Amino acid sequence: MTNNFTFTIIKPGAVAHEHIGEILTMVTRAGFWISAMKYLKLNEEQARYFYSIHQGKPFFEDLIRFMTSGPIVVAILEKEDAVEEYRKLIGNTDPAKAEPGTIRKLFAESIQRNAVHGSDSNENAVKEANFFFSLSERFTKSGKFPI
């Protein structure tokens, strides 16, 4: 399995506060190449399926409400060791604990209303990207399909 790709979501709060450009600038300046990107709005069924791993947890219903509250930006990012490198760039899930200069420190409203999602493993990057993108929608620097 490749480790050169990861998946991200710019969440509704960051979109509503017009941080898309700033976040994408940070991503590209950190050396990531955007292989695919979409602007869309999740419906409740899609959100429940995508976040099913969290079903039954106390925050699940709030997460679904948040993720369906407005548009999002989803993207596949390309870089060597992409999952690990992107997780460094976005910082801790809790913006209060995130390192200065990370995306979550700069743009998250709270731990529940986080600015971005980043895949936590190569396997999840593949699953998450495949949920939102077909192979024909992907482009890469190398000319190979990313995942």
matplotlib code that plots the C-alpha trace (Angstrom):
import matplotlib.pyplot as plt

x = [0.0, 1.2, 2.2, 2.3, -1.3, -3.7, -7.2, -8.6, -11.8, -12.0, -15.0, -18.1, -16.9, -13.7, -15.6, -18.2, -15.4, -13.8, -10.6, -10.4, -7.8, -5.6, -5.8, -5.0, -2.1, -0.7, -1.1, 0.7, 3.4, 4.1, 4.9, 1.6, 0.2, -3.6, -4.5, -8.3, -10.6, -14.4, -16.6, -19.9, -22.4, -22.9, -26.4, -27.2, -26.9, -23.5, -22.2, -23.5, -21.8, -18.5, -18.3, -19.9, -16.7, -17.9, -21.5, -22.5, -20.0, -21.4, -20.3, -21.7, -25.0, -23.3, -20.6, -23.3, -25.2, -21.9, -20.7, -24.1, -24.5, -22.8, -20.5, -17.1, -14.0, -12.6, -9.2, -6.6, -3.1, 0.1, 3.5, 6.1, 4.9, 1.7, -0.4, 2.3, 3.3, -0.3, -1.1, 1.9, 0.6, -2.9, -2.0, -3.8, -7.5, -8.0, -7.0, -6.1, -3.4, -2.3, 1.2, 1.3, 1.1, -0.8, -4.1, -6.2, -4.6, -5.2, -8.7, -10.6, -13.4, -13.2, -12.5, -16.1, -16.0, -12.6, -11.3, -10.1, -10.1, -7.0, -6.7, -5.0, -3.6, -2.7, -5.6, -8.1, -6.8, -7.7, -11.1, -11.9, -10.7, -12.7, -15.8, -15.6, -13.6, -13.6, -10.3, -11.2, -11.4, -7.8, -4.6, -1.0, 2.3, 3.7, 1.0, 0.0, -3.4, -2.9, -5.0]
y = [0.0, 3.5, 6.0, 8.9, 9.9, 11.1, 12.4, 15.6, 17.4, 21.1, 21.1, 23.3, 25.8, 26.5, 26.8, 29.2, 31.4, 31.5, 29.7, 27.5, 29.6, 30.0, 26.2, 25.2, 27.7, 26.0, 22.6, 23.5, 25.4, 22.3, 20.5, 18.7, 18.4, 18.3, 15.2, 15.7, 18.2, 18.8, 21.3, 19.6, 19.2, 15.9, 14.7, 12.9, 9.4, 10.1, 11.6, 8.7, 6.2, 8.1, 8.5, 5.1, 4.2, 6.7, 5.5, 5.0, 7.5, 10.5, 13.0, 11.1, 13.0, 16.4, 15.3, 14.4, 17.7, 19.7, 17.8, 18.3, 22.0, 23.4, 22.7, 21.0, 20.7, 17.2, 16.5, 13.8, 15.1, 13.7, 13.8, 11.4, 10.0, 11.9, 10.6, 11.3, 14.7, 15.9, 15.0, 17.1, 20.0, 19.9, 19.3, 17.8, 17.2, 19.5, 22.9, 24.0, 21.2, 21.7, 23.1, 26.8, 27.3, 24.1, 24.3, 23.2, 25.7, 28.5, 27.6, 25.2, 26.6, 23.7, 20.0, 19.3, 21.9, 21.2, 22.9, 19.8, 16.0, 14.1, 10.3, 8.5, 5.6, 4.7, 2.2, 4.8, 7.3, 4.8, 4.1, 7.8, 8.9, 6.1, 7.3, 10.7, 10.2, 7.8, 7.0, 9.2, 12.3, 11.9, 13.4, 13.1, 14.6, 11.2, 10.4, 7.3, 6.9, 7.6, 4.9]
z = [0.0, -0.8, 1.8, -0.6, -0.4, 2.3, 2.5, 4.1, 4.7, 5.3, 7.7, 7.6, 10.3, 8.4, 5.1, 6.7, 8.2, 4.7, 5.6, 2.6, 0.8, 3.9, 4.6, 1.0, 1.0, 4.1, 2.6, -0.7, 1.0, 3.2, -0.1, -0.7, -4.2, -4.5, -6.6, -6.4, -4.7, -4.4, -2.8, -1.6, 1.1, 2.9, 3.6, 6.8, 5.3, 3.8, 7.1, 9.1, 6.8, 6.6, 10.4, 11.3, 13.2, 15.9, 16.1, 19.7, 21.1, 23.0, 20.4, 17.3, 16.9, 17.3, 14.7, 12.2, 12.8, 12.4, 9.2, 7.5, 8.6, 5.5, 2.6, 3.0, 0.8, 0.4, -1.2, -1.9, -1.1, -2.4, -0.7, 0.6, 4.0, 3.4, 6.3, 8.9, 7.4, 7.1, 10.7, 11.8, 9.7, 11.1, 14.8, 17.7, 17.4, 20.4, 19.1, 22.7, 22.7, 19.0, 18.3, 17.3, 13.6, 12.9, 10.9, 13.9, 16.2, 13.8, 12.4, 14.7, 16.8, 19.3, 19.5, 18.4, 15.7, 14.2, 11.1, 9.2, 9.1, 8.2, 7.6, 10.5, 8.5, 4.9, 4.9, 6.0, 3.5, 0.7, 2.2, 2.7, -0.7, -2.4, -0.6, -2.3, -5.5, -8.5, -10.2, -13.2, -10.9, -9.7, -11.0, -9.8, -10.3, -11.2, -13.7, -11.7, -10.0, -6.4, -4.8]

ax = plt.figure().add_subplot(projection="3d")
ax.plot(x, y, z, "-o")
ax.set_aspect("equal")
plt.show()
